[in-house]
């Protein structure tokens, strides 16, 4: 236990002593928290996980659009027009670096942390830095100096007997020079070729053409779907290739070219060509470390980086540190993309064939799907992240096939990468999404990435269009499309298992979650180039399996598995796997799915559960006999609702977690219990069940629509020994048909040649409906114009100056601190306030 105590003069942050520096405050024992105090209890952390999960579920409904856009977290920090004083820099540093939370990890809590920070600020001012100003462009460099100074300042509160251990912890968590972690790559003279441009510009295609010509090479992509697509492309052209993902290996293991997910890149082999796709993910707060690792550590003569131009400045900084040569190739979009003149006016009646309607939650996605199928009469394919990659590819094929009846795609932002789609128009249902903590607006990069999927070059869709369900969103889309996305400011880093093991050597009684928290608190990074990735999910998972006895290396490996820490059932799956692993107990994949305390068993049929549990209870049972028995009947129960489909999706994620760990611990008795054939068979059955569930849901909506308009299922009758289809005419068409028939008797030329009476009736109904929509739109437009004119006439002298002032203030805001679309939003809000003040609301 390290008690905070009064010290002599605090060392100046620049390394020199100062006469004006103040003594550290003396704290009472009750307030003096111990440095490196043990972490918070397991129950507390589990409470936070459960609360976050509940909060996420309750916010799943259609969210109201915020009045003002939020700051894009992937953008550069706000850059004021004038230099910042030290007090301003310190406030921003404490907020953006979350210093109080980090102080709590090393034992400084509440009042003690505040007092130490105050002393730290006074020491800075006394060292001569108080009068200095920090230019906007030097803010990150100043953060780096403050980080290092803060860790140095903490040494004044460490007892003499424990200062050596503290210094060792600081040395272990020093992440300021990542290029040195890969000495083999530093021995090579590499050429970094950046292919940057918007979506649908051919940048990745050109890099893959170079990969095909190479004797040895590697493709690194963000998704298993992309790795599989490149693998299929190369093998179809008789180019030997191996596919490696976190869950499977496929193809010739001795092939010269490897297609893999970015985390599985082999840094021990030498390559002629390497392709790193979606390089802008370098700055992702969760997975950015994998792109940084690949860029710094790949031993390739030529490395192609494909993605957005926003990554160029960071990549150039990284390459200056590695002495690699950089070549930048800029690509232009191959097909035109424009923003539509009008929105869909809040409805789905005008959704057309070839549209992609974008939503950002599973519930909203299925709501839109049902509305479109019921109102517009167009069958929809669906794509979202929880679907297996194979199912997403199948849905994409249904949408792309002109002979299929899936004419509309309803998708989340998962459509932004990994699929080739013949989208003619992208329709945004909203511009906000849940980021795991709160609702936020789409960043410029995200919006452009999704919008760019419209008008795929060479796939028959021609010009791409972008619109929205409502006019306000369309105004913001129009503003965003004219702006350039902000540049990335840093590349992500994550501690390796070797670092955590060395860190744990000084704190043998600390939990893994506590080790990660203290590592974050003491870590020093070069803030001008790097940032530490968010480790909150890993800490939550570490707490979930803390009661299981495991080594630090194994525990850290389990924590890195692809598990959603906000899903209680997913966490239970990880706990079950870790428990069996720690006790050296075998656990077949089928046995995992049938565990009674997991909700996954609801996805299985009753007969399958009985057969699996019978096999478990009989130690002499033949494993192959169980597979033969299960193959006779369906393994998974039919899913008729979106809720039962969600259970199937959770089951698929559990299967992928099992396969991910099996890839790393295949020789262990826990995962050796399942054969390769069993894993593939179960995965195939789950994918098929999900595909069948999607078809059932679409068929159910179509059947409801048929009933709603008075249709009946088609039946076949015999006519001259040939089977023909008899389609009864709905009652609502009979009245129209009677009127049309009478009109046709009086004026036979009114109908089109070759039309039957039923076809005439249907055409008349469509024309009348269209005329009604046009009439309603004109009346609404006239009503709004009249209301606006009334406001202007009554309150013109008061309203116009106020609106003008509001707009001027919004336009003068710094572009770096305001998302595109905020200006029209503020103007609209000003107009609304002015109308209310005047007593008239349009």
N, C-alpha and C positions, 0 to 999 in steps of 0.2 A: 504494500500500500504506500503510495507516494503522496504525502500530505503537502498541500500548498503551504508555503511558509514565507515569511518575510526574508528578503535577500538584501544583499548590498546593492550597489548601483547596477541598474539593468544595463546590459551591454547595448551599445548603439547598433542599429540594424545594419549599418554599413560596415560593421566589424571594428570600428574605433569607439573608444569610450567617450562619453560626453558629460560635461559638468552639469548640464541642465536636465539630465535624465533623472526620473524620480524612482524612489524605492517601490518595490512591489508591495501591495497592501497586505497587512496581516489579517488573516481570516480565522474566525473561530473554528474549532474542530467540527462543529455541526455543519458549517457552511463550506469547509475546505474539503472538496472532493478529491479522492485519490487519483493521481494520474494513472492511466491504463486500468481503471476500475473495471471489474468483470462486466460483461454486457448485460443488457436488460433480460429479464426472464423470458422463457419460452412462451409462457401464457400471454405476456404482453405483446410479443411479436405476432403470435397467432391471432390475437384480437385485432391487430391492425390489418392483417391479411384478410380476415373475415369481413371487417368493416369496408375495406376497399372493394371486395367482391360484391357485397350487398349494394354499395353505392353505385357500382358499375351497372348492375342489373336494373336498378330503379331508374336509371337514366337512359334506358334503351329505347324509350318512345321518341317520336318525332320531336326534336328540340326546337324551341323558338330561336330565331336568328338573333344574335346579340346586336345591340345598337351600334357598337363600335368594334371593329376587328381587333383581335389580340395580336401581340407581337409574335412574329415567326421565330420559334426557338432555334431553327436551323440557320437563321441569318446571323450576320455579324452583330456584335453588341452595339447598342445605340451610340452614335457618334455625334456629340454635341457640336455646335458650330464653333464654340470657343473652348479654350483649354480649361481643364478642371482643376480646382483647388484640391489640396490634400484631403480635406474633410469629405468632399464629394467622392473622390476616388475610393476612400476607405469605406464609405457607406455602400457604394456599388460593389466593392470587393467582398464585403461581408455578406451581402445579399446573394450575389451571383456565385460565390464560392461556398455558400452555406456554412460559414465559419462557426456559428453557434452550435450547429449540429455536430460538426467535426470536433469542436471543443468538448462536447459532452462525451464523445467516444473515448477521450483520453482523461476523463474524470472531471472536467470543468463544467459545472452545470449551474444554470439559473444565475443567481446573483454573483457567484464566484466568476463565471465566465464573463459577465458584464464588467466586473471590476478589472479583470486581467486585460480585457480588450481596451478599456479606458487607459490603463497603464501603458499598453502597447502604443496607443495613439499619442499619448504624451511623450513617450520615448522618441517616436518618429519626429514629432515637432521639435523636440529639443535637440535632435541631431542635425538640424539645419534643413530638413526636408520640408518643413512647414511652409516656407515661402515659395517652394518650387511649384510649377504648373505642369500638368500632364496633357500633352496634345492628344487629340482623339486617336490618331494612328498609333500612339505608343501605349494605349490603355492595357493591352494584353501583356506587353513587356513589363509594365508596372505591376500587373497582377502576379507575374512570375517572381519578381523581386519581393513582393509582399508575402507570397507563400513561403519563400525561403526564410525571410526575416521572421515570420511568425513561428516557424518551427525552431529557429535559433533562439527566439525569445522565450519559448517554453522551457528551455534548459534551465532558466533561472528558478524554476519552480520544482525542479527535480532534486531530491536529496543526493548528496555526494556519493553515497554508496550505490545508487542505482543509475547514475549518470552514464556509466559505460554501456549499460544495457539500452538506455534510451538512445544513445548515439548509434549503437548497432542497429536498432530498429529504424532509425532515420536513414542509415546507409542502405539497408535492405530495401526500403521503399523509395529509393531515389530512382526516378524514371526520366531523368532529364536527357539521356542520350540513348534512345532506342536503337539507332543504327549499329551500335557496338554489340547488340545482342546477336547479330548474324555475321560473324567474322568471315564465313565462307563466301557470302555474297559480296562482302567488301573487297575480296580478293579479285573480283571480276570487274571488267570494264563493261558496264551495261548501257544499252540505249533505251530510253523511255520514250515511247511514241504515243502521244495523246490524240485520240480521235474523238473530238468533242463536237456536239451539235444537238439539235432538238430531236424529239422522237420522230421516227420515220425519215431519217436522213442517210441511212446506209452506213453509219460509222462502224457498227459491229460486223456487218457483212464483209466490209473490206478487211477487217482484222482476221476474221475466220478464213478468208481466202488465203491469207499469208500462213495461217496455221496449217491449212491443208497441204501446203507445199513443203512444210518442214519435216525433217526426219524424226525429230522429237519435239514435243510441245505439250502444253497444258492449257485448258480453258477453265477459268474460275468464275462461276456465276453465283448470284445471290439465292437462287431457288433450285430445288431438285428438278422442277419442271424444265428450267432452262438447261441444266446439265443433261437431262434426258433428251431434250430436243437436239442439242449439238451432237450427242452420241448417236442418235438415230440418223442425223444428216450425214455424218462421216461414214458410218457403217453402210448406209445405203449407196455410197459412192465407192465402196470397196476399200476404204481407208481404215486400217486396223485401229481400234480405239477401245479404251477402258473407261467405264463410268464408275465413279466413286462418290458416294454421298454418305451422310452420317448413318444411314440405315442399310445400305446395300452396296455390293460390288458386282459389276456385270461386265462381261466381255473378256477379251484376251488380256490376262494380267501382264504379259510381256510386250504388249503393243507400245509403240513409240509415243502415241498421243493419249492423253488422259483428259476426260471431261469430268469436272467435279464441282461440288459446292465449295464456296470460298474457304470455309473452315477446314476442309479436308485437303487443302493444297499441300503437296509433299515438298518440303523445303530442303530435303537431302539429295534430290536428284538434280542433274544439270539438264537444261533444255535449250533448244535453239530458239524457240518462240514461246512466249506466254501471253495469254489474253486475259485481262481482268475486266470483267463487265460491270457496268453500273458503278463507276468509280466514285460518283458523288455520295455513295453510301459510306465513304471514308469518314464522314462526320456524324454518322448515326450514333446516338448516345447509348445504344445497346449492342449493336453488332459492328460498329466502326473499327474495332480492334482487329477484326479478321482481314479487312482491306489493308490496314496499316501493316500488319504482319506479312501479307502476301507481297505488298509493294517493296518493303524493306528486305525481305528474306528470300524471295524467289531467285534461284540461280539460273537465270536465263540471259542469253545474249541480247535478245530484243524482247521488250515487254510492251504490249499494246494495252493502253488504258482507254476504255470506251465509256462515254457517259456525258454528263452535262459540263458546260464550260465553267460552272461555278467552282469546280474542283481544281482549276488550273493554278491559282496562287498557292494553295497549300502543297500541291504536288511539286511545284517549283522549289518551295522551301525545303521539302524533304530531299529532293534530288541535289540541292546544294550541299546538304549535310553528307550525302552518300557519294558525291563526286560523279554522279551519273549524267550522261548527256540527255537533254530533253528536246524532243521535236513535237511541235503542236500542229495538228491538221484540223482545220475547221470545216465542218460539213453543214450544208444547207438542207432544209426540208425538201424532199423530192416531190411532194404533192401539196397544193395550196390548202390552207386552213383559214377559215374566217368565222367570225362570230355572227350568229343569226341576227336579223333585224328585230325579231320579236320573240317573246317567251311563249310558253304553252299556257299562259294565263291561269296557272294554278291547277290545271286538270291534266288528265291523261288521254282525253278523247282524241287529241291530235298527234299521239304517238304513231310513228310510221314504221314501215318495214325497214330494217337496217339500222334502227336506233339502238343506242346503248344508254339506258337510264341508270344513273349512278346514285347509290345510297351508301350510308356508312355504318349501318348496323344490320344485323341479321334479321331482326324483326321488321325494320323498315323495308328491307329488301323484299321480303315475302309479302308485305302489305302492298307494295307497289306492283309486284308480280300479279297478285290476285286482281288488283284494280284494272291493270292493263288488259288482262285476259277477259275480265268481265265487261269492261266498258268499251275498249277498243276492239275486242275480238281477235287479238293477236297472241298467239302462243309464245311464251317466253322461255329462253334458256337462262340459267343463273350461274354466276361465278362469284365466289367469295372465299376468303382465306381458309375457313374451316373445312372446306371440301378437299378431299384428297386430290393430288395433282392429276391422277388418271381421270378422275371425274371431271375436273376442270377442263382437261383436254377434250373429253367426250362432249361436254356442253358447248365448247368452242366449235367442234366439228358440226354439231347440230345447227348452230347459228350460221356458220359459214356455208353450209350446204344449201344451195337454192332449191333443191328438190325436197328438203325437209320442211316441216311445218313450224319450226321455231324461228320466227321472223324478227323477234326483239330480244335483246340481251339486257338483263337486269343484273348489275354487278356492283361490288364494292370497289375500293381502290386497288384490290388485287388484280384488276384488269390493267393496271398501269404498266406491268412488265410480265414477261414470260409467256404471252399468248399472241399468236398472229390472228387477227380478227378483221373481218370485212365490215367495219363499222362506217356507216355513212354520216351519222350525226350522234354526238355525245350530248346527253341531256342531264344536267345536274339537278337532283331533287333538293339538295341543300349544299351549303359550302362549309358546314361545320361537322366535326367528327369528335368522338371521344378518344382521348389519347392515353387512357389508362388511369388518369387522375381527374380530368375535367374536360368539358367541351371547349374546343378551340377551332379557330378558322383554319382552313387549308392554307398551307404556305404557297408561295408563288411557284416553287418547283413542283409541288404536288399537283396543283391545279393544272399546270402546263403539261405535266407528264400524262395525266388522265385525258385531258382535252386532245393531246396529240395523237391519241389512238384513232381518231376519226380520219377517214380518207387515206387508208393504207395504200402506199404506192405499189403498183403492179398486181393488185388483188381485186381490181374491178370496181372499187368504191369511188375513185376519182376524187373530187374536191371534198374536203372534210368540213363539217359545220359543228359549231358548239352553241348550245343554248341552255336554258334553265326552265324549271317549272314556273318560277315567278319572276316578275320584272325586276325587282330589286336585286336578286342574285345575278340576273343577266347584266345589269349595270356594273356590278362589281367584276364580273368575268371580263367584260369589255375593258375595264381599267387595268386589270391584272395582265391580260394578254399583251398589253402595250409596254409592260415593264420588264426589265431584266431581273432575274432572280439574284438575290444577294450572294456573294461569294462565301464559300465555307471558310471558317476561321481556324479550324483545328482538325487534326486527325485523332481518332480514338485510340486509347491504350487500355489494356487490361493486364493485371498481374498474372504471371505464369504460375504453375503449380510449384515450381522450384522456389520462386520468391516467397510464396505463402509458407512453404515448408521451412525455409530459413527464418522467416518471421515468427513462425510458431515455436521454433527452437528456443526463443527467449521468453515465450509465454506458454509454457506447456499445459497449463490448466485452463487456457482460454478456449471458448467455443469457436467454431469456424466463422459464425456470424460476427462474433466479437473481433476476430482477427481481421476480417474483411473491413469492418468499420474502422478499426484502428489504422489499418493500412491506408484507407482513404484519408483519414485525418492527418497522417504524417507524410503522405506521398508528396513528392515534389516533381513537377513536370515543367517542361519549357512551354509556357502558356502561349507563346507566339506561334507554335506549330502543333502542339499536342494538347489533349485533354483526357482525363480519366473517364472511362465509360461508367455508366450507372450500374452499380452493383446491388441495387435494392432487391431485385428478384432473386439473385443468388443468396443474399442474406436471409430472405424469407424461406427459401427452400432449405437452407442449412439449418434453420431453426426447426423446420418440420421433421428432419431426420436426426436431430441432435441426440435423441434418446437411444439411438442405435450405435453400438460400439464399432467404430471404423477408424482406419488410419486417415490422416489429413489428405493424403493423395487420393484415396478412394472416395472420401467424402466430397472433395472438391470436384472429382470427375462426375459423381452423381448429381451434384448441384448444377453442373454445366449442361445437363441433359435438356432436351427441348420440352420442358414442362411449363405450363401456364401457372404461375404461382397464385393467381387470383381464382383458380378453379379448385374448389375443395376436393372434388373427385380425382382430378389429375394429381393433386398432392398426395392423396391416399394411395394412388397407384405407385408413385415413386417410393412412398414409405414401405409398401408391401415388397417391392423389388429390393430395396436396400436391406430390409429385415431378412429376407431369404438369403441374400448374398452374404450378410454378416454371419449368419448361422450355417453357411455352406449347405443350404437345403435346395434341392432341385425345384424348379418352378416352370412348368410348361406354359406356353403362351395361352393355350386353351384353359388351363387351370386358373391363370390370372384373370381371364374374362369372367370366369364363373365364381370368383370369390364372393361370398354372401354379403360382405359389408360394403361392396362397391355397387354403384348404380349401373355399372356396365352390364351386369347380368340381365337387366331388363331388356337389353337388345337381343339376347339369345332366345331361341324357342325353348319351351318347357322341356321338350324331349332332349334337346341338346344339353341343357343344364343337368338333367338327370343322368345322362350317359357320362358326362364329364366327371361328375361327383362320384359316380359308381366306380369309374376307372381310378380316381384318386384314392378311394378307400381300399382298393385292391392292389397291394404292392406287386403282385405277380401278373397283373394285367398286361397284355401286349399293347404297346403304344400304337402300332400299326392297325390293330383291330379297332381301336377307338376312331381313327380316321376313316376307316372303311364304314363303320357304323354311322358316323356323322355325315358321310358323303351321300348316304341314301336319302336323307331329308334335309330341308333347309337349315342352315346353322343359325341364321339371324331371322328374327320375327319381322313380319311386314310392318313398315312404318306408314301410317296413314295421315299423320299430322306433322307439322313443323317441329313440335316438341319431341316426338319420337324420333324424328330425323336428327335432332340435336344429340340424342343419346347415341345414335349410330356414329355421329361425327366425333363425340368424345371417345367412343370405343376405338375409332381409327387412330386418334391421337395416342391412346394407350398402347396400341399395337406398335406405333412408330417409336414410342419411348422404349418399349421392350427391344425392338430391333436395334435402336441406337446404342443401348447398353450392351446388347449381344455382339455388336460389331467390335466393341472394345474388350469385352470379357467373354468372348466366345468359348474359351477353354475352361471357364469356371463351371462348376457343377450346376449352378443355378440356371445358367442359360444354355448349357449343353443338353438340357433335358428336352429341348425342342429341336427337331431336325430342320434342315433348310427347307425341305418340301412342306413340312407342316406350317412353317411361317409364311411361305409363299401362298399356300392354299387358304389360310385364314385371312390374309391380307386381300387376296382376290375375292373371297366371299364377302368381305366387308365392303369393298369397293362396289361390287355388284349390288349389294343390298342398298347402298346409298343411291346408286343410279336408278334402281327400281323405285325407291321412295320418291325421287324427284319426278319420275314419270307418273306415279300414282297421284302426287299432289297436283300436277298439271291436268291429268285426266279428271280429277275431282272437280277442279274449277271449271273445266270445259263442260262437264255434265251439269253442273249447277247453272251455267249460262244457258245451256240448251233448254233446261226446264223453265228458266225465267222467261224465255221468249216463246214458250209454248211448243217447243219441238219434242219429238219422241225419238227414241233410238230407231235407226234404220232397220227395216225388215225386208226380207227378200220374198217375192212371190213368183210363181211360175207363169210364164206367158209364152205360149207356143214353144214349150219345152226349153226355153232359155231363161236363165235367172236374170232378173232386172231388179233395180232398187226402187222401192216405192217410198216416197217422202211425203207424208201428210202435210198439208198447208196449215200453218198456225192460224188460230182464230182471228188474231189481230190483222192478218193479211187478207182474210176472207172479205172483210168489209171494204178494204182498199181495193181488192180485186173486183168486187161487185161494182164499185163506183168507176173503176177504170174501164171495165167491160162496157158499161153503159156509155161512157164517154167515147170509147172506141167505136161503138155502133154509130154514134153521131158523127165522129171525125176519125175515120180509120187511119188517116195519115199521121196521127199524133204519136203513134208508137214507132219504135225502130224496127226495121225489117228483120224478120227472123226471131223476134222476141216472143216468148210464150206469155200467157196472161200473168202467170206467177212472176216472171222476170220483170214484166212491166210494173206490177204492184211493188216489187222490191225496189225498183229504180225510183218510183215516185216517192216511196218512203225515205230513201236516201236523200233525194233532192229537197224534200220538205224539211228534213232534219238539218241539212246544210243551210237552207234559207233561214231557218229559225235561229241557228247559231250566228249567222251574219247579222240578222236583225237585232238580236240581243246584244252583240258586240257594239253595234252602232249606237244603240240606245244607251249603253253604259258609258261609251265615250262622250256622247252628248251631255249626259247627266254630270259627268266629272268636269267637262269644260264649263258648264253653266255654274257649277259650284265654285270653280276656281275664279271665274269672272266676278262672281258675287263677292268673294273674299277681297279681290283686288279693288273693286269699286268701293267697298265699305271701309276697309282698313288700309288703303294703299299707302298713305303717308306714314303709317306706323310699321307696316309689315316689311316693305321693301328695304328700308335701311337696316333692319335687324337681320333679315336674310342675307343681305349683302355683306354685313360685318361677319356673320357666322361663316360664310363661304370664304371670305378673305382670310380669316384666321385659320381655316382648315387648309387652304392652299399654301399658306406660309409655313405650315408644319414641316419639320425635317423629313425628307423622303425615307431616310434610313430608320426612322422610328414609327412610321405609319405604313401599314399595309395598303397596297393598292385597293381602292374601293372605299377607303375611309372618308375621302373627300365627298363623294356623292352621298354616303351614309349620313355625314354630318349636315350636309345641305338639306337632305330630305327631313332630318330631324328638326332642323331650324324652321323649315316651312311648316311642319306639323305643329310645332309650338306656336308659331305665329297665327295659324288658323284657329287654334284653340283659344288663344288670347283674344282674338277678334270675335269669338262667339260663333264661328262657322267652321264646320269640319266637312271636308269634301267626302 
